[in-house]
Amino acid sequence: MNSSAPPTVKTPGLHRVDLNLLPLLAALLEHRSVTRAAEAVGLTQPAMSNALQRLRRTLGDDLLVRVGRHYVLTARAKALAGPVSLILETATHQVLRPPSFDPVTSDRTFRIAATSATALPVLPALSSLLAVSAPGVRLRLEPPEGSRGLTGGDATADVTLLPDTVRTTLPRERLYDEDWVVVADAANDQIGATLTVDDLARLPHVVFEWDGGRAGAQQALALLLPDLVVQCVVFEFLMIPSMVSGTPMIALLQRRLARRLAAQHGLRVMESPVPLPPLGIDLVWNPRTAGDPGCIWLRKQLRRAIHQRCDDGRDECFSR
């Protein structure tokens, strides 16, 4: 061991410090007088003198020294003025004061994790709502972290739109339900007037996979038709129309996406000849935001956006 090494100075742990002294320290630093500081916080002069002695022992500095008829701050005391004020302001406004959220004046950025397919039915309506009721609020859309990332306590999104097939231990509630149709190129002459089970079995498919899994409808179809020909796998539902267009391939797609994108990509939208389980889209959030007024408001706006699409007649009403 190097005996010439300087000794380690140990600072007292926070649990050993009387934090009630911080407001008294702030008064002493501001007024530079024991008497005036005592008057400011409602203590007697002897009580403030005792507090000053305790602060000196705790901080290892005189803090206030007499120069002639007045007290002046030491260099250490001057350096403490800003940090002490910040600590007290933070404790007052962010710890002791109940949290609040005013959408009219807020400029907060909310982070929403969702695939394009789960976001498209609701986020345009949400943006319209916010433009009127919360013009300063901003949205940041992010890709989902995957089922593994959502189960931890360190999720970064304020809310995630998650298919009901993805498990998570985080709080969740149903936002909307979606059903499935089959899409094919409009010029695909291998399909007759209606789609048949034989068509599903013999035609090649485009299939969506995310985080190593498939949608419940795709799983159900694979169980019914174990020899299903999967010619293409995509990681984003919005890629399916482009992949199907101009090819003999077919694919399952959410009805609302299919109706929105069919004309653009020259697709034919058909009912499935076999029953398929619907897709539920849930609101998922981290428990750390459960009491956050802003996040509570955001979830409410997402629910309003779903109902607005129904009320405005711009889409089929979402089943709940």
DRENLUM-199434 format. One line per 5 residues: their letters; for each residue x, y, z of C-alpha. Coordinates in steps of 0.1 Angstrom, whole numbers, padded with zeros to 4 digits. Layout:
N
a	X/Y/Z ~ ...
! end
This chain:
320
mnssa	0000/0000/0000 ~ 0012/0035/-0009 ~ 0016/0052/0025 ~ 0021/0086/0008 ~ -0014/0086/-0007
pptvk	-0036/0114/0006 ~ -0062/0104/0031 ~ -0098/0098/0018 ~ -0122/0124/0029 ~ -0156/0109/0037
tpglh	-0186/0130/0033 ~ -0216/0122/0056 ~ -0243/0101/0041 ~ -0276/0120/0033 ~ -0294/0099/0059
rvdln	-0271/0114/0086 ~ -0279/0150/0076 ~ -0309/0169/0091 ~ -0325/0182/0059 ~ -0347/0205/0080
llpll	-0315/0227/0081 ~ -0317/0235/0044 ~ -0344/0262/0046 ~ -0325/0277/0075 ~ -0293/0276/0055
aalle	-0311/0293/0026 ~ -0323/0321/0049 ~ -0288/0326/0063 ~ -0273/0328/0029 ~ -0299/0353/0017
hrsvt	-0300/0376/0047 ~ -0264/0372/0059 ~ -0276/0378/0095 ~ -0287/0354/0122 ~ -0313/0379/0135
raaea	-0329/0387/0101 ~ -0328/0350/0090 ~ -0345/0340/0122 ~ -0373/0366/0116 ~ -0377/0354/0080
vgltq	-0384/0318/0090 ~ -0402/0325/0123 ~ -0375/0312/0147 ~ -0359/0329/0178 ~ -0325/0343/0174
pamsn	-0310/0316/0198 ~ -0326/0289/0178 ~ -0311/0302/0145 ~ -0277/0306/0162 ~ -0279/0269/0172
alqrl	-0289/0260/0136 ~ -0259/0279/0123 ~ -0236/0260/0146 ~ -0250/0227/0134 ~ -0246/0237/0098
rrtlg	-0210/0247/0104 ~ -0203/0213/0119 ~ -0221/0195/0091 ~ -0205/0214/0062 ~ -0171/0219/0078
ddllv	-0172/0257/0071 ~ -0179/0289/0090 ~ -0204/0300/0064 ~ -0209/0334/0080 ~ -0180/0354/0094
rvgrh	-0180/0388/0111 ~ -0162/0416/0093 ~ -0165/0447/0114 ~ -0201/0452/0123 ~ -0215/0429/0095
yvlta	-0214/0392/0086 ~ -0202/0382/0052 ~ -0204/0348/0034 ~ -0174/0326/0030 ~ -0164/0314/-0004
rakal	-0181/0280/0004 ~ -0213/0297/0014 ~ -0214/0318/-0018 ~ -0210/0286/-0038 ~ -0238/0269/-0019
agpvs	-0264/0296/-0026 ~ -0274/0284/-0061 ~ -0276/0247/-0053 ~ -0295/0252/-0021 ~ -0321/0274/-0038
lilet	-0325/0248/-0066 ~ -0329/0220/-0041 ~ -0356/0238/-0022 ~ -0374/0249/-0054 ~ -0374/0214/-0067
athqv	-0387/0200/-0035 ~ -0415/0226/-0033 ~ -0427/0224/-0069 ~ -0419/0188/-0079 ~ -0421/0168/-0047
lrpps	-0445/0185/-0022 ~ -0469/0201/-0047 ~ -0494/0177/-0062 ~ -0487/0172/-0099 ~ -0509/0189/-0124
fdpvt	-0513/0191/-0162 ~ -0529/0218/-0183 ~ -0532/0207/-0219 ~ -0541/0242/-0231 ~ -0507/0256/-0219
sdrtf	-0485/0225/-0219 ~ -0457/0221/-0244 ~ -0450/0185/-0232 ~ -0438/0158/-0256 ~ -0456/0125/-0253
riaat	-0440/0093/-0266 ~ -0463/0067/-0281 ~ -0449/0034/-0292 ~ -0468/0016/-0319 ~ -0465/-0001/-0352
satal	-0479/0019/-0381 ~ -0507/-0005/-0385 ~ -0519/-0001/-0349 ~ -0514/0036/-0349 ~ -0531/0045/-0382
pvlpa	-0567/0039/-0371 ~ -0564/0062/-0341 ~ -0535/0087/-0343 ~ -0548/0109/-0371 ~ -0579/0115/-0350
lssll	-0558/0121/-0319 ~ -0538/0147/-0338 ~ -0570/0165/-0348 ~ -0581/0166/-0311 ~ -0548/0179/-0299
avsap	-0547/0207/-0325 ~ -0578/0221/-0309 ~ -0575/0213/-0272 ~ -0537/0211/-0267 ~ -0520/0231/-0295
gvrlr	-0486/0230/-0277 ~ -0485/0193/-0270 ~ -0462/0173/-0293 ~ -0463/0136/-0301 ~ -0432/0114/-0307
leppe	-0440/0081/-0324 ~ -0416/0053/-0317 ~ -0415/0016/-0328 ~ -0425/-0008/-0300 ~ -0397/-0022/-0279
gsrgl	-0410/-0058/-0282 ~ -0427/-0079/-0256 ~ -0394/-0083/-0237 ~ -0388/-0046/-0235 ~ -0423/-0039/-0222
tggda	-0421/-0061/-0192 ~ -0394/-0041/-0175 ~ -0397/-0009/-0155 ~ -0376/0011/-0178 ~ -0399/0014/-0208
tadvt	-0394/0049/-0223 ~ -0428/0053/-0240 ~ -0457/0070/-0221 ~ -0481/0046/-0237 ~ -0478/0016/-0261
llpdt	-0504/0004/-0285 ~ -0499/-0034/-0282 ~ -0517/-0063/-0299 ~ -0535/-0085/-0274 ~ -0514/-0115/-0284
vrttl	-0483/-0100/-0269 ~ -0480/-0107/-0232 ~ -0469/-0081/-0207 ~ -0471/-0077/-0169 ~ -0477/-0039/-0173
prerl	-0512/-0024/-0169 ~ -0533/-0026/-0201 ~ -0568/-0019/-0213 ~ -0586/-0025/-0246 ~ -0585/0004/-0270
ydedw	-0602/-0011/-0300 ~ -0608/-0044/-0318 ~ -0600/-0052/-0354 ~ -0611/-0079/-0378 ~ -0594/-0094/-0408
vvvad	-0599/-0096/-0446 ~ -0578/-0111/-0474 ~ -0562/-0089/-0500 ~ -0550/-0099/-0534 ~ -0540/-0080/-0566
aandq	-0571/-0069/-0584 ~ -0559/-0085/-0616 ~ -0552/-0119/-0599 ~ -0572/-0143/-0622 ~ -0565/-0173/-0600
igatl	-0594/-0162/-0577 ~ -0630/-0165/-0587 ~ -0660/-0144/-0576 ~ -0654/-0153/-0540 ~ -0624/-0165/-0521
tvddl	-0624/-0202/-0512 ~ -0605/-0223/-0487 ~ -0588/-0240/-0516 ~ -0576/-0205/-0527 ~ -0561/-0199/-0492
arlph	-0543/-0233/-0493 ~ -0528/-0231/-0528 ~ -0519/-0194/-0533 ~ -0486/-0181/-0518 ~ -0489/-0158/-0488
vvfew	-0473/-0127/-0475 ~ -0471/-0130/-0437 ~ -0463/-0105/-0410 ~ -0440/-0113/-0381 ~ -0431/-0091/-0351
dggra	-0408/-0100/-0322 ~ -0407/-0136/-0333 ~ -0445/-0141/-0334 ~ -0474/-0138/-0357 ~ -0509/-0124/-0353
gaqqa	-0535/-0147/-0338 ~ -0554/-0148/-0371 ~ -0523/-0160/-0389 ~ -0516/-0186/-0363 ~ -0552/-0199/-0366
lalll	-0549/-0200/-0404 ~ -0516/-0220/-0401 ~ -0533/-0245/-0378 ~ -0562/-0249/-0402 ~ -0539/-0251/-0433
pdlvv	-0506/-0266/-0421 ~ -0492/-0267/-0457 ~ -0498/-0230/-0462 ~ -0472/-0216/-0486 ~ -0454/-0186/-0471
qcvvf	-0435/-0168/-0499 ~ -0427/-0136/-0481 ~ -0424/-0125/-0445 ~ -0426/-0088/-0436 ~ -0420/-0069/-0403
eflmi	-0446/-0041/-0410 ~ -0482/-0046/-0420 ~ -0481/-0015/-0442 ~ -0456/-0034/-0464 ~ -0482/-0060/-0473
psmvs	-0501/-0040/-0500 ~ -0470/-0032/-0519 ~ -0458/-0068/-0517 ~ -0491/-0083/-0529 ~ -0497/-0057/-0557
gtpmi	-0489/-0071/-0591 ~ -0482/-0107/-0578 ~ -0502/-0139/-0573 ~ -0497/-0136/-0535 ~ -0524/-0130/-0510
allqr	-0523/-0119/-0474 ~ -0544/-0113/-0443 ~ -0547/-0076/-0434 ~ -0567/-0056/-0409 ~ -0600/-0044/-0425
rlarr	-0595/-0007/-0419 ~ -0560/-0008/-0434 ~ -0572/-0028/-0464 ~ -0600/-0003/-0471 ~ -0577/0026/-0467
laaqh	-0549/0012/-0490 ~ -0567/-0009/-0515 ~ -0573/0017/-0542 ~ -0538/0031/-0539 ~ -0522/-0004/-0545
glrvm	-0548/-0018/-0569 ~ -0560/-0045/-0544 ~ -0591/-0066/-0541 ~ -0605/-0069/-0506 ~ -0623/-0102/-0498
espvp	-0639/-0118/-0468 ~ -0621/-0148/-0454 ~ -0638/-0181/-0461 ~ -0628/-0193/-0426 ~ -0635/-0176/-0393
lpplg	-0605/-0158/-0379 ~ -0600/-0145/-0343 ~ -0602/-0107/-0341 ~ -0572/-0086/-0332 ~ -0574/-0066/-0300
idlvw	-0553/-0034/-0297 ~ -0546/-0025/-0261 ~ -0533/0006/-0243 ~ -0503/-0004/-0222 ~ -0484/0018/-0198
nprta	-0457/0016/-0172 ~ -0469/0017/-0136 ~ -0445/0046/-0129 ~ -0468/0068/-0149 ~ -0501/0056/-0133
gdpgc	-0504/0088/-0113 ~ -0490/0112/-0139 ~ -0519/0136/-0148 ~ -0504/0141/-0182 ~ -0503/0104/-0191
iwlrk	-0538/0099/-0176 ~ -0550/0127/-0199 ~ -0532/0112/-0229 ~ -0549/0078/-0224 ~ -0583/0096/-0222
qlrra	-0576/0114/-0255 ~ -0567/0082/-0272 ~ -0601/0067/-0261 ~ -0618/0099/-0273 ~ -0600/0096/-0307
ihqrc	-0615/0062/-0312 ~ -0650/0074/-0304 ~ -0645/0104/-0327 ~ -0638/0082/-0357 ~ -0671/0064/-0350
ddgrd	-0691/0096/-0344 ~ -0678/0113/-0375 ~ -0686/0083/-0397 ~ -0651/0083/-0411 ~ -0647/0046/-0403
ecfsr	-0667/0016/-0390 ~ -0673/0020/-0353 ~ -0647/0001/-0333 ~ -0662/-0027/-0312 ~ -0653/-0024/-0276
! end
